[in-house]
Amino acid sequence: MRAVVVRGYGGPEALEVADVPLPEPGPGQVRVRVEAASVNPLDVFVRTGGMQAAGMAEPRESTGLGVDLAGVVDAAGPETDGFRPGDRVIGLSINLAHDSGTYAEYCVAESAVLAAAPRRASAQEAAGLPLGGMTALVCLDHLALQPGSTLLVTGAGGNVGGFLTQLASRRGIRVVAVARPSDEELVRGFGAALFVEAGDDLADAVRTLVPGGVDAAVDPAVVVGAAHAAVRDGGQFLSLVMHGMPEEGRDIKSTVVWAHPDPARLAELAALVDEGVLRLRVARTFPLEEAGTAHALLEAGGVRGKLVIVP
């Protein structure tokens, strides 16, 4: 089968399409015919050798790309419960040091980490839900904010920021959305109660709207210091990356949060899509051969909606 791999870690040009063996599902696993796989910053981390630099994986001759997927179950391994051939599924397949990822015609995943695909979304739309949506849910569950609390969300027009804004506002949390001026209508449509233009005076602007500071901040845009300064004393600050941690102070609890495969959370997200609560956005689709172009666009920033690989 055809899959996107990286053989020499580097820029977008390091991605190439290779013929790799068709994976066979083992016990508890299914093989999925991939209909769509979204592009995430995590994929860039893998492509540039971030796993190896962080001591999380040994150098490999060839590494597959992609963790988000939407597709159709093609085969089931022995002792596999749940999904059967023909079922439409979505999932987060964290195979960060394997021969192929989800940028491929087929991939193998544990049946237990998949969820039924939302009925009201195309495969291309649904492929952008697992990592971004579950990251947002993990953040909100970790914060455990009560209705009426204030939450600062940087990059509110992006994937994780957009999901955070939608999910938090649904819980009765007052979201202070940070985004570009051109995104104000978008994020208010997501449910943001207040809007602040991204910029150097972020903390002052937030504290003008919320005297004393917000109860918590989640920082997908990696603003770091200015977002941390907008949090009240004793509040909470969540980063999605290790290099996005601010200096400690004012009794603010700062934590790095990552999403992991969680079928219950994924099923919850799919149900919210079918209920019309969560909006899914696709900016552009690419064949396998143009995965490098998709990575370059992601790294350039400013993309609104998901970049999606269609094998």
Secondary structure, 3 states (H helix, E strand, C coil): CEEEEECCCCCHHHEEEEECCCCCCCCCEEEEEEEEEECCHHHHHHHCCHHHHCCCCCCCCCEECCCEEEEEEEEECCCCCCCCCCCEEEEECCCCCCCCCCCECEEEEEHHHEEECCCCCCHHHHCCCHHHHHHHHHHHHHHCCCCCCEEEECCCCCHHHHHHHHHHHHCCCEEEEEECHHHHHHHHHCCCCEEEECCCCHHHHHHHHCCCCEEEEECCCCCCHHHHHCEEEEEEEEECCHHHCCCCCCCCEEEECCCCCCHHHHHHHHHHHHCCCCCCCEEEEECHHHHHHHHHHHHHCCCCCEEEECC
